[in-house]
Amino acid sequence: MSTNVEDKPKQVSWFNGCGGRIGVVVGENGEHAYIGVALRHDEDDDVDHIMKYGAKFPLDAALLLPVSKYYTQES
């Protein structure tokens, strides 16, 4: 399994799909968002897993989705 470029999440959009929850995660940097299935029982762990191993998703399309959660930037 290949990994994506290291990035921190900026926002996530959750959807209920057939058989589970699907997340679209937008990172703070990069040209793509990432899409994947929630496999764990912790939302933040799911977001981290999607950021590392999710399929690339068009950033412009991800920014049009309703946001389920924003992540604050740590200073």
N, C-alpha and C positions, 0 to 999 in steps of 0.2 A: 504494500500500500504506500503510495507516495504522499508526501506532505506538502502543504502550501507554505507560502512565505509567512514568517512570524509577523503577527500583527495583533493589536488589541482591539476588542470590539467597541464599536461606536453605538450601534443599535441593532435590535433584533425584531423580526416580525414572525409571529407564530401562527400557524394554520393547522386546523384539524384535517388530516387526509385519511385515506382508507388505511386503517390499521395503525394509526399513530399520528403524532404531531410532527409537523414539518417546520423547520426554521430557516429563515433567510437572514444571514448575519452580514452587516456592513462593518468593515474595519475602519480604523482611523486613517490608514494609508492604503494605497493600492488602487488598481484599476478595475477590480472585480469585487463582487460580494460573493458569498458562499451559501449554498443550500444543502441541507441534510436533514436526516430524521433524528428525533430525540430518542436516544437509546438508554439514557441514564435516568435516575430519579431526582436529579438536581438540575435546575434550569441553567445555572452558570457552568456546570460541567458539560452540559449539552452544547452550550454556545462555544466553549473552548474546543470541544471535539469537532464541531462543524467548521470552526475557523482553521483547524489543522488538517482535516481530512475531507471536508465537504467539496462538492462539485462547484466549479466556478459558475457564477450567475451574473448576468449583465448588471453593472453598477447603476446605470440610468434607470433600469426597470425596478431595482431594489429600492431606490430612493422614492419611488411612487407608491410603494406599499404602506399600509397603515402600520405604525410602529407600536409594538407591544411593550418594549422596554428600551430606555436610553441608558447608556453607561456613561458616567461622568469621567472626565479626564482628571487624572491625579496630577497635582502640581508638585 
